[in-house]
Amino acid sequence: MLLVIDAGNTNVVMAIHDAHGWRGTWRIATDPQRTSDDYAVWLLTLLGLSGLKREEVSAAVIGTVVPAALYHLRRLCRDWFEVEPLVARATLDWGFEIRIDNPDEVGADRLLNALAGHRTYGGPLVVIDFGTATTFDVVDKDGAYLGGVIAPGINLSIEALHRAAARLPRIGIGRPQAVIGRSTVPAMQSGIYWGYVAMIEGLVARIQAEYGGGLKVIATGGLASLLAEGTTVIEHIDPDLTLDGLRMLAQRNTAPTLSKERARLPEQD
C-alpha cells in the first residue's frame, strides 16, 4: 500500500492507495508544530477504524507547500511505517518539461495537478485549484507545464475583508441567488461569490486568448463544486487531482531506501 501525504497551507490530507484504488482519505488542520508522534496517533487510529494495518504500507510520497511541516511528516514515515518517503520536487522525473523561468520556485501542488490533469484529461488544459490560494495552471498539449496565475483564495479574501473593515462581519461562503444584495451580509456574499466567478471567467478567457484557445478547464479543491455552479467555463471537477498526482509521481520515480543511519540523522534539506 502507498501512503500519500498532501500538506497544504490549510490542511494536511493523508490517503492510502493500493491495487484496488483509494482505501481511505483523511484530513487534519495544518500545524507546523505538530510532531510525527501526533500525526501517528491520529493516522493509526483512522487506519484501524478502516480495517487497514500500518505493516501493509510499503511506500510513501509527500507533497508539501509548507517546508516547516516536512521534517515531522518524514519522521512519521520513517518511525511509524519504516519507509523513506519520496518528496515531490521539481528535480524528480515528472514526465514533462517545466517551461518556466525558475522551475524550483513552482509549488509541488501545481506540478502534481499538471501531472494528474494531463494524464487523466489530456491537454492542453487549465487546472484551477481552489485552496488557500486560487491557482490557475496551464499545461501544454504535450503535458509541459507552462506557468499560470496565483490569486488570493476565497477564505483569505473573506478574512481580509472582515479584518480591514470594522463594521463588516465574518461571513460564510454560499451562492447568493441575487447579485444585488439588499443588506450587508448578502451584499458581501454576492461580492465574494460572484466576484470569484467573474475572476474565474475573466482569467480563463484571457488565458485562452493568450494561449490560442482550445484549453480544457479542470477544477479541484474544496470549493470547486460550489463555484462551478455559477459558471459554465469549468468542464470537469476532480477533488482527488492532487492525490492522484502524488500517486502517479510515486509510480514514475524509484522509491528512496530507508537506512538505519539515515533514519537517525537530522534533516539535511
Backbone bond lengths (Angstrom), bond angles and torsions (degrees), N, CA, C in turn:
res aa  C-N    CA-C-N  psi(-1)  N-CA   C-N-CA  omega(-1)  CA-C   N-CA-C  phi
1 M - - - 1.463 - - 1.524 109.43 -
2 L 1.299 115.55 146.73 1.461 123.02 179.54 1.523 109.57 -104.76
3 L 1.333 115.97 126.31 1.467 121.47 173.05 1.519 107.85 -91.08
4 V 1.318 116.46 121.42 1.470 122.80 -178.01 1.521 108.47 -111.87
5 I 1.332 116.77 128.14 1.463 121.91 -177.59 1.521 109.36 -126.61
6 D 1.315 116.37 119.68 1.467 123.46 178.06 1.519 107.56 -116.46
7 A 1.330 116.44 104.54 1.462 121.63 -176.21 1.518 109.90 -102.32
8 G 1.328 116.31 105.65 1.455 121.69 178.23 1.510 111.74 -101.23
9 N 1.319 116.42 -177.49 1.461 120.41 -179.20 1.521 112.73 -70.06
10 T 1.326 117.74 -25.69 1.461 121.36 -177.47 1.517 112.31 -103.90
11 N 1.328 117.68 -46.10 1.464 121.97 -177.42 1.517 111.24 -132.41
12 V 1.334 114.26 152.27 1.462 121.78 166.70 1.523 106.63 -104.58
13 V 1.327 116.16 122.84 1.465 121.35 178.91 1.520 107.96 -107.40
14 M 1.332 115.95 128.41 1.456 121.44 175.81 1.521 108.14 -120.03
15 A 1.332 115.33 141.11 1.461 120.23 -176.77 1.520 109.74 -146.51
16 I 1.318 115.13 156.97 1.461 122.23 176.85 1.522 108.76 -117.49
17 H 1.341 115.30 131.51 1.461 120.99 178.31 1.527 109.21 -127.33
18 D 1.323 116.04 137.42 1.455 120.32 174.12 1.529 109.10 -138.56
19 A 1.321 116.64 -164.85 1.464 120.54 -176.16 1.516 112.95 -63.01
20 H 1.330 116.78 -18.20 1.467 120.85 -179.31 1.531 112.59 -94.92
21 G 1.339 117.27 -3.21 1.465 120.59 -179.09 1.510 112.01 113.12
22 W 1.315 116.37 -158.13 1.457 121.94 -179.84 1.527 109.35 -74.93
23 R 1.334 116.20 124.51 1.456 121.13 -177.55 1.522 112.33 -97.46
24 G 1.296 117.50 -19.46 1.458 120.90 178.85 1.511 110.28 -178.30
25 T 1.328 116.37 146.20 1.460 122.50 178.59 1.520 108.32 -136.76
26 W 1.334 116.84 129.33 1.457 121.46 -176.93 1.525 109.64 -137.21
27 R 1.331 117.05 150.61 1.456 120.33 -179.76 1.516 110.85 -133.14
28 I 1.328 114.66 150.85 1.460 122.62 178.51 1.525 107.11 -142.59
29 A 1.334 116.63 148.69 1.463 120.36 -178.71 1.525 110.88 -61.17
30 T 1.321 115.90 137.85 1.463 120.93 178.80 1.518 110.47 -68.67
31 D 1.322 115.87 127.11 1.455 122.82 176.23 1.522 107.15 -145.02
32 P 1.350 118.58 106.46 1.464 120.69 -177.15 1.532 113.49 -58.75
33 Q 1.339 116.94 -18.36 1.460 120.28 179.97 1.529 112.67 -87.40
34 R 1.325 117.49 -7.39 1.459 120.35 179.84 1.529 109.22 -67.49
35 T 1.330 117.40 129.05 1.457 121.04 -175.36 1.524 111.22 -86.73
36 S 1.323 114.87 167.06 1.461 119.82 177.38 1.520 111.19 -60.80
37 D 1.323 117.48 -34.86 1.467 120.54 177.97 1.528 111.13 -67.50
38 D 1.331 116.72 -37.63 1.472 119.89 175.77 1.528 110.28 -60.52
39 Y 1.329 115.54 -47.08 1.462 119.44 178.28 1.531 110.70 -60.41
40 A 1.336 116.06 -41.11 1.459 120.02 -175.99 1.525 111.49 -63.75
41 V 1.326 117.36 -45.34 1.467 120.55 179.61 1.527 110.02 -57.97
42 W 1.327 115.72 -44.39 1.467 121.01 -179.24 1.518 111.59 -67.11
43 L 1.343 116.90 -50.52 1.457 120.88 -173.72 1.527 112.16 -70.86
44 L 1.318 117.86 -42.59 1.462 119.77 -178.52 1.527 111.47 -64.90
45 T 1.310 116.32 -33.82 1.466 119.47 175.33 1.528 110.60 -62.81
46 L 1.331 116.49 -45.04 1.463 120.64 -179.52 1.528 111.64 -67.99
47 L 1.320 116.72 -37.75 1.462 119.43 176.28 1.524 110.70 -60.58
48 G 1.344 115.88 -45.02 1.453 119.77 179.28 1.513 112.73 -61.74
49 L 1.331 116.51 -41.08 1.463 120.32 178.81 1.529 111.75 -65.42
50 S 1.345 116.22 -24.69 1.460 120.63 179.42 1.526 112.82 -93.74
51 G 1.323 116.48 3.09 1.455 120.30 179.23 1.514 114.07 76.23
52 L 1.334 117.45 22.58 1.457 122.29 -179.72 1.523 110.02 -108.18
53 K 1.330 116.07 150.56 1.459 121.23 -178.51 1.522 109.71 -115.40
54 R 1.333 115.73 139.81 1.467 118.42 -178.32 1.526 111.24 -65.94
55 E 1.334 118.07 -26.99 1.458 120.75 179.39 1.529 112.22 -64.60
56 E 1.320 116.61 -19.10 1.463 120.55 179.99 1.527 112.68 -80.47
57 V 1.326 117.72 -13.44 1.460 121.34 179.01 1.526 108.93 -76.09
58 S 1.316 116.36 119.58 1.462 120.93 -176.23 1.525 113.32 -111.82
59 A 1.338 117.01 -9.37 1.466 120.99 -179.28 1.526 108.79 -158.10
60 A 1.330 115.48 160.81 1.467 120.24 -179.90 1.518 109.15 -146.89
61 V 1.323 115.60 151.33 1.460 121.82 176.85 1.520 107.99 -139.72
62 I 1.327 115.90 138.60 1.461 122.06 -177.65 1.518 109.70 -124.21
63 G 1.322 115.99 132.93 1.456 122.39 168.77 1.510 107.71 -123.58
64 T 1.316 118.01 126.80 1.460 119.62 -177.95 1.518 111.82 -145.98
65 V 1.328 115.41 144.79 1.460 121.97 171.42 1.527 109.41 -109.44
66 V 1.345 116.10 11.99 1.471 122.49 -179.89 1.533 107.23 -120.25
67 P 1.328 118.01 88.59 1.468 119.94 -175.76 1.519 113.83 -54.18
68 A 1.348 117.60 -34.17 1.460 120.33 -177.39 1.520 112.76 -66.72
69 A 1.330 117.54 -20.51 1.468 120.98 -179.24 1.524 112.19 -85.95
70 L 1.327 118.21 -15.71 1.461 120.97 -171.02 1.522 112.74 -64.53
71 Y 1.329 117.59 -40.10 1.468 120.12 -177.55 1.526 111.25 -56.55
72 H 1.327 116.60 -50.22 1.469 120.12 -176.01 1.525 111.66 -70.98
73 L 1.326 117.58 -32.19 1.462 119.29 176.92 1.529 110.94 -69.03
74 R 1.328 116.77 -38.20 1.465 119.78 174.50 1.524 110.88 -62.63
75 R 1.321 115.80 -43.98 1.464 119.03 -179.43 1.531 110.73 -64.18
76 L 1.327 117.28 -35.03 1.460 120.41 175.45 1.524 110.01 -57.18
77 C 1.325 117.09 -47.52 1.466 120.77 -178.79 1.524 111.42 -66.34
78 R 1.308 116.56 -42.48 1.464 120.32 -176.81 1.526 112.11 -71.45
79 D 1.338 116.81 -48.66 1.459 120.56 -170.95 1.518 113.51 -79.86
80 W 1.338 116.36 -33.14 1.453 119.29 -172.43 1.519 114.07 -107.13
81 F 1.340 117.26 -20.90 1.463 119.70 179.19 1.530 112.61 -120.46
82 E 1.333 116.28 -5.62 1.466 122.90 176.22 1.532 112.24 56.25
83 V 1.342 114.95 42.56 1.457 121.24 174.41 1.521 108.78 -133.39
84 E 1.321 115.95 149.60 1.461 121.17 173.69 1.521 107.63 -92.67
85 P 1.328 119.16 119.47 1.461 119.75 -175.72 1.525 112.71 -76.82
86 L 1.311 114.90 146.13 1.462 121.45 167.79 1.521 107.19 -80.15
87 V 1.328 117.09 130.04 1.470 121.29 -179.04 1.522 108.67 -108.21
88 A 1.328 116.49 125.10 1.468 122.04 -177.13 1.525 110.23 -66.33
89 R 1.334 115.87 119.76 1.459 123.42 177.95 1.523 108.67 -143.05
90 A 1.323 114.96 159.26 1.467 119.67 -178.90 1.521 112.05 -62.76
91 T 1.347 117.83 -23.40 1.463 121.66 -176.17 1.528 113.47 -78.40
92 L 1.326 118.58 -8.10 1.463 121.23 179.52 1.531 110.84 -75.97
93 D 1.332 115.56 173.47 1.461 121.51 175.34 1.522 108.17 -82.92
94 W 1.328 116.41 105.81 1.462 121.62 179.99 1.519 112.25 -95.05
95 G 1.306 116.11 -17.00 1.462 119.25 -177.41 1.509 113.22 83.97
96 F 1.331 117.32 7.68 1.461 120.99 177.53 1.521 109.31 -152.88
97 E 1.311 115.71 162.44 1.466 121.11 177.32 1.525 110.56 -80.71
98 I 1.327 115.49 146.67 1.464 121.39 173.83 1.525 106.20 -106.92
99 R 1.335 115.63 95.13 1.469 120.99 -170.32 1.522 110.97 -94.01
100 I 1.327 115.86 63.53 1.462 120.65 174.50 1.520 108.13 -129.94
101 D 1.329 116.83 169.31 1.456 120.87 -172.96 1.523 112.79 -62.48
102 N 1.336 117.86 -41.80 1.459 121.32 -179.18 1.524 109.14 -134.90
103 P 1.323 118.57 92.40 1.464 121.48 -176.23 1.531 113.88 -56.57
104 D 1.332 117.56 -28.76 1.465 119.76 -178.37 1.529 112.51 -68.10
105 E 1.337 116.80 -16.92 1.461 119.78 -178.25 1.519 113.53 -81.08
106 V 1.322 117.46 -22.90 1.464 119.74 -172.47 1.522 109.73 -73.86
107 G 1.334 116.51 136.64 1.456 121.58 179.60 1.515 111.46 -65.30
108 A 1.331 115.98 143.67 1.463 120.58 -179.74 1.518 111.41 -58.72
109 D 1.340 116.90 -36.16 1.471 119.34 -177.84 1.519 111.18 -62.44
110 R 1.321 118.10 -33.73 1.463 121.27 -178.46 1.522 110.72 -71.73
111 L 1.326 116.85 -39.40 1.465 120.01 176.09 1.528 111.00 -68.14
112 L 1.324 116.36 -38.21 1.466 120.34 178.71 1.525 111.02 -63.58
113 N 1.328 115.87 -41.45 1.471 119.53 176.83 1.525 111.49 -64.31
114 A 1.332 116.14 -38.59 1.466 119.93 178.19 1.526 110.72 -64.33
115 L 1.324 116.70 -43.55 1.457 121.77 -179.87 1.527 111.02 -61.24
116 A 1.328 116.13 -53.37 1.465 119.87 -177.56 1.519 111.59 -68.81
117 G 1.321 117.05 -37.22 1.456 120.57 -179.69 1.519 111.86 -61.80
118 H 1.332 116.19 -47.55 1.464 119.22 -178.25 1.517 111.43 -69.64
119 R 1.339 117.52 -40.89 1.468 120.45 179.90 1.525 111.36 -64.67
120 T 1.331 117.14 -33.09 1.456 121.06 -175.05 1.521 112.50 -88.59
121 Y 1.328 116.98 -41.35 1.467 120.80 -171.24 1.519 114.14 -115.01
122 G 1.324 117.23 -8.72 1.454 119.52 -175.26 1.515 111.03 78.40
123 G 1.334 116.32 178.37 1.451 119.47 -178.69 1.518 110.81 -133.36
124 P 1.318 114.87 175.25 1.465 127.97 -0.99 1.532 111.59 -76.53
125 L 1.331 115.89 159.54 1.452 118.93 -178.03 1.526 111.59 -155.90
126 V 1.336 113.33 164.33 1.461 122.67 170.82 1.519 107.01 -116.74
127 V 1.326 116.90 130.15 1.462 121.52 174.76 1.524 108.06 -108.02
128 I 1.333 116.14 121.50 1.467 121.71 176.54 1.522 107.78 -104.14
129 D 1.316 116.61 123.29 1.471 121.76 -179.45 1.522 108.68 -115.40
130 F 1.340 115.67 114.58 1.461 121.25 -179.14 1.521 108.94 -91.56
131 G 1.318 115.90 85.80 1.453 121.98 178.95 1.516 110.18 -118.11
132 T 1.334 116.24 -149.50 1.460 120.47 175.46 1.528 109.45 -56.82
133 A 1.318 115.54 -41.20 1.463 121.78 166.45 1.524 107.29 -108.34
134 T 1.316 116.17 154.97 1.470 120.56 173.00 1.520 107.37 -100.24
135 T 1.334 116.00 117.59 1.456 120.14 -175.84 1.524 111.12 -114.85
136 F 1.317 115.31 145.24 1.461 123.55 174.79 1.523 106.38 -120.44
137 D 1.324 117.50 117.39 1.458 120.73 -176.83 1.521 109.93 -120.03
138 V 1.323 115.10 132.66 1.466 121.70 -173.46 1.524 109.43 -104.84
139 V 1.338 114.84 128.68 1.458 121.86 -178.24 1.527 108.24 -120.37
140 D 1.314 115.87 129.62 1.465 121.07 -177.28 1.534 111.10 -74.72
141 K 1.313 115.86 171.60 1.461 120.86 -178.63 1.515 111.77 -58.54
142 D 1.349 117.14 -35.96 1.461 120.72 -179.25 1.521 113.12 -86.00
143 G 1.336 117.17 4.87 1.464 121.28 178.60 1.508 114.43 96.18
144 A 1.322 118.97 -6.59 1.461 121.43 -178.55 1.528 110.87 -63.84
145 Y 1.324 115.01 141.83 1.463 120.76 177.39 1.522 108.87 -86.41
146 L 1.343 117.06 124.00 1.466 121.39 -172.50 1.523 113.90 -106.14
147 G 1.329 117.75 -4.49 1.463 119.95 -176.23 1.514 110.89 109.25
148 G 1.318 116.47 -163.77 1.461 118.09 -178.99 1.509 113.68 173.18
149 V 1.318 115.17 -147.49 1.466 123.45 -173.17 1.525 108.30 -133.14
150 I 1.332 116.57 139.44 1.463 121.94 173.80 1.526 108.18 -121.14
151 A 1.330 116.05 123.74 1.472 122.15 178.68 1.529 108.96 -127.32
152 P 1.331 117.97 159.23 1.463 119.44 177.08 1.522 110.84 -61.04
153 G 1.318 116.15 142.43 1.456 120.77 175.59 1.521 111.43 -72.14
154 I 1.322 115.76 163.99 1.463 120.32 -176.93 1.520 111.31 -61.16
155 N 1.324 117.29 -45.64 1.469 119.12 -178.08 1.525 111.96 -64.13
156 L 1.323 117.35 -34.87 1.464 120.12 175.58 1.524 110.35 -63.34
157 S 1.326 116.76 -40.90 1.463 120.66 -179.67 1.523 111.19 -65.89
158 I 1.327 116.00 -42.04 1.466 119.91 178.67 1.523 110.48 -62.19
159 E 1.329 116.25 -45.21 1.459 120.09 -178.42 1.521 110.96 -66.34
160 A 1.328 117.79 -40.36 1.464 121.03 178.74 1.519 111.13 -63.94
161 L 1.324 117.13 -40.59 1.464 121.41 178.90 1.520 110.87 -62.93
162 H 1.316 116.16 -43.16 1.467 121.00 179.83 1.528 111.50 -65.94
163 R 1.334 116.78 -42.85 1.463 120.05 -176.19 1.530 112.90 -73.20
164 A 1.328 116.04 -34.49 1.454 119.34 -174.14 1.526 113.19 -83.11
165 A 1.326 117.20 -23.92 1.460 120.75 -177.62 1.534 108.79 -117.61
166 A 1.309 116.36 110.44 1.456 121.35 -170.52 1.526 113.66 -59.21
167 R 1.317 118.07 -30.54 1.459 120.74 -174.18 1.538 113.40 -96.47
168 L 1.323 116.02 0.55 1.465 118.74 179.72 1.526 109.99 -97.06
169 P 1.326 118.01 126.10 1.467 120.82 -177.49 1.531 111.60 -77.95
170 R 1.322 114.57 166.02 1.465 119.65 171.00 1.529 107.58 -79.22
171 I 1.317 117.29 130.28 1.465 120.51 -174.25 1.529 110.90 -118.94
172 G 1.324 115.36 162.82 1.448 121.27 172.79 1.520 109.94 -90.00
173 I 1.329 115.39 167.81 1.465 121.05 -178.67 1.522 108.88 -96.92
174 G 1.301 116.31 129.26 1.452 121.35 176.89 1.516 109.52 -158.32
175 R 1.334 115.47 168.08 1.454 119.84 179.76 1.522 109.34 -96.75
176 P 1.338 118.47 107.35 1.471 120.25 177.67 1.530 110.32 -71.34
177 Q 1.304 116.16 143.82 1.460 119.65 177.67 1.520 111.83 -74.17
178 A 1.327 115.87 -30.49 1.466 120.79 -179.77 1.520 109.86 -111.69
179 V 1.315 115.86 146.13 1.461 120.19 175.73 1.519 110.19 -78.57
180 I 1.315 116.91 -38.49 1.466 121.47 -178.22 1.529 108.81 -84.74
181 G 1.327 116.39 108.52 1.456 120.64 178.55 1.518 111.13 -80.92
182 R 1.330 116.79 137.00 1.466 120.85 -176.66 1.529 112.96 -101.43
183 S 1.322 115.86 6.96 1.460 121.36 170.15 1.528 107.05 -154.03
184 T 1.329 116.99 175.91 1.467 120.07 -170.14 1.519 113.18 -60.40
185 V 1.326 117.77 -51.24 1.466 120.00 -175.61 1.528 111.95 -63.53
186 P 1.349 120.14 -49.04 1.467 118.91 176.25 1.531 113.04 -59.39
187 A 1.332 116.93 -35.37 1.465 119.59 178.60 1.531 110.73 -65.83
188 M 1.336 116.71 -39.94 1.463 120.31 177.54 1.528 110.91 -67.66
189 Q 1.339 116.84 -42.88 1.451 120.48 179.06 1.520 111.20 -61.56
190 S 1.325 116.47 -39.04 1.454 120.69 178.23 1.528 110.54 -65.71
191 G 1.322 115.63 -43.91 1.463 118.97 -179.48 1.516 112.17 -61.79
192 I 1.339 115.98 -41.57 1.462 119.57 179.75 1.525 110.83 -69.45
193 Y 1.336 116.55 -53.75 1.467 119.29 -173.41 1.529 111.52 -68.85
194 W 1.321 116.19 -58.08 1.462 118.43 -175.99 1.521 111.52 -71.28
195 G 1.337 116.49 -26.28 1.458 119.20 174.06 1.519 111.40 -64.11
196 Y 1.342 116.56 -42.03 1.463 119.54 178.61 1.525 111.84 -71.09
197 V 1.321 116.79 -36.84 1.464 119.35 175.29 1.533 109.72 -60.06
198 A 1.335 116.26 -44.44 1.461 120.07 178.82 1.529 111.21 -63.22
199 M 1.336 116.59 -37.90 1.456 119.89 177.72 1.528 110.29 -64.09
200 I 1.337 116.39 -44.70 1.463 120.61 178.86 1.529 110.08 -57.54
201 E 1.321 115.37 -52.06 1.470 119.40 -177.19 1.522 111.35 -63.63
202 G 1.325 116.81 -41.20 1.459 120.00 -178.86 1.512 112.68 -67.40
203 L 1.329 117.27 -45.35 1.458 119.46 -179.18 1.526 111.78 -69.06
204 V 1.324 116.58 -40.41 1.463 118.63 177.89 1.533 109.88 -61.32
205 A 1.326 117.27 -42.33 1.465 120.36 179.00 1.529 111.23 -61.78
206 R 1.326 116.82 -42.18 1.465 120.05 179.89 1.536 111.43 -68.90
207 I 1.328 116.10 -38.92 1.465 119.76 177.70 1.528 110.02 -64.53
208 Q 1.343 116.17 -44.48 1.460 119.89 178.12 1.528 111.06 -58.82
209 A 1.342 115.63 -43.68 1.464 119.47 -178.43 1.530 111.14 -65.75
210 E 1.326 116.81 -40.69 1.464 120.61 -178.90 1.527 111.38 -69.59
211 Y 1.320 116.69 -37.35 1.462 120.92 -179.16 1.528 111.22 -76.79
212 G 1.322 115.38 -34.09 1.460 119.94 -176.83 1.509 113.43 112.76
213 G 1.357 116.66 14.67 1.458 121.95 175.41 1.512 113.49 83.76
214 G 1.330 114.36 174.88 1.455 120.66 175.43 1.504 116.06 83.47
215 L 1.333 118.46 9.22 1.459 121.84 -178.87 1.535 110.98 -84.31
216 K 1.329 116.43 127.77 1.458 119.90 169.95 1.526 108.18 -72.65
217 V 1.332 117.38 154.14 1.463 121.07 -178.63 1.526 108.56 -122.10
218 I 1.341 115.31 116.99 1.455 123.21 -178.93 1.518 108.31 -114.56
219 A 1.329 117.42 139.84 1.465 120.82 179.45 1.517 110.29 -123.23
220 T 1.321 115.80 143.00 1.455 122.17 175.12 1.521 108.47 -141.64
221 G 1.327 116.75 174.20 1.463 120.23 -176.62 1.518 111.40 101.21
222 G 1.329 115.50 161.51 1.451 121.04 -172.05 1.513 116.25 -60.61
223 L 1.326 117.33 -29.62 1.462 120.56 -176.08 1.527 112.89 -100.86
224 A 1.324 117.36 8.68 1.468 119.95 -176.05 1.527 111.74 -60.39
225 S 1.323 117.10 -45.55 1.471 119.49 -176.99 1.518 111.48 -64.65
226 L 1.331 116.80 -41.46 1.465 120.51 -178.83 1.524 110.86 -63.63
227 L 1.308 117.87 -46.38 1.458 120.77 -177.61 1.525 112.07 -72.77
228 A 1.328 116.88 -29.69 1.462 119.61 178.05 1.520 111.50 -65.53
229 E 1.339 117.31 -21.86 1.465 120.11 177.60 1.527 111.91 -64.34
230 G 1.335 116.95 -24.77 1.451 120.67 -173.97 1.510 114.91 -99.16
231 T 1.348 117.91 3.57 1.455 119.38 -177.22 1.522 110.63 -149.63
232 T 1.304 115.90 155.97 1.461 120.63 177.73 1.531 112.57 -103.13
233 V 1.338 117.87 1.10 1.468 118.78 -175.96 1.529 111.97 -77.87
234 I 1.337 117.54 -22.95 1.468 120.74 179.54 1.523 108.97 -82.62
235 E 1.329 115.90 119.75 1.464 120.81 -175.43 1.520 113.42 -93.08
236 H 1.333 117.80 -34.10 1.461 121.35 -178.52 1.530 109.28 -138.57
237 I 1.336 115.60 142.19 1.465 122.06 174.04 1.516 107.60 -114.59
238 D 1.324 116.70 125.54 1.461 121.30 -176.60 1.529 109.06 -134.19
239 P 1.339 117.72 93.87 1.464 120.11 -175.46 1.527 114.05 -67.44
240 D 1.341 118.19 -20.76 1.468 121.25 -177.20 1.527 112.73 -101.14
241 L 1.309 117.85 18.11 1.467 120.31 -172.21 1.529 112.23 -59.82
242 T 1.327 118.23 -46.32 1.465 120.64 -177.75 1.520 110.87 -66.85
243 L 1.336 117.34 -41.44 1.465 120.68 176.96 1.522 110.89 -61.85
244 D 1.332 116.49 -41.82 1.467 119.59 177.45 1.525 110.75 -63.35
245 G 1.332 116.85 -36.51 1.460 119.89 177.19 1.520 111.71 -62.30
246 L 1.336 116.86 -41.15 1.464 120.55 177.36 1.525 110.96 -64.01
247 R 1.318 115.85 -42.90 1.474 119.96 178.51 1.531 110.41 -61.18
248 M 1.330 117.25 -44.65 1.466 121.17 -179.59 1.523 111.22 -66.23
249 L 1.331 116.80 -38.05 1.463 120.71 178.79 1.523 110.25 -63.85
250 A 1.336 116.72 -41.24 1.467 120.67 178.70 1.525 111.02 -64.21
251 Q 1.320 117.09 -33.67 1.462 120.90 178.00 1.523 111.78 -68.72
252 R 1.350 116.90 -31.93 1.468 121.04 -175.48 1.523 112.49 -82.24
253 N 1.324 118.17 -22.41 1.456 121.47 -171.23 1.527 111.01 -118.00
254 T 1.320 115.02 145.77 1.462 120.38 178.18 1.517 110.26 -66.94
255 A 1.327 116.02 132.75 1.459 120.26 -179.35 1.523 110.02 -67.78
256 P 1.332 118.45 134.32 1.467 120.11 176.49 1.533 110.47 -63.36
257 T 1.320 115.05 154.51 1.459 120.57 179.36 1.516 109.58 -99.78
258 L 1.319 116.10 132.44 1.458 121.22 177.66 1.514 109.08 -87.26
259 S 1.324 116.25 122.44 1.464 120.47 174.66 1.514 108.77 -109.79
260 K 1.307 117.08 152.61 1.462 120.53 -179.91 1.520 111.30 -61.32
261 E 1.355 115.37 -36.38 1.461 118.28 -179.80 1.526 110.58 -67.02
262 R 1.357 116.65 -43.69 1.460 120.22 -178.64 1.516 110.53 -65.85
263 A 1.324 117.56 -36.72 1.458 121.00 -179.24 1.515 111.88 -61.90
264 R 1.341 117.05 -28.34 1.464 119.45 -178.47 1.509 113.14 -88.46
265 L 1.328 117.55 -16.65 1.457 121.17 -174.65 1.536 111.17 -79.97
266 P 1.356 117.35 149.95 1.464 119.84 171.59 1.519 110.04 -69.13
267 E 1.313 115.97 164.48 1.467 120.49 -179.18 1.516 110.80 -63.07
268 Q 1.328 116.05 141.42 1.458 122.01 178.53 1.520 112.47 -103.92
269 D 1.342 117.88 -9.41 1.464 120.39 -178.95 1.513 109.84 -145.42
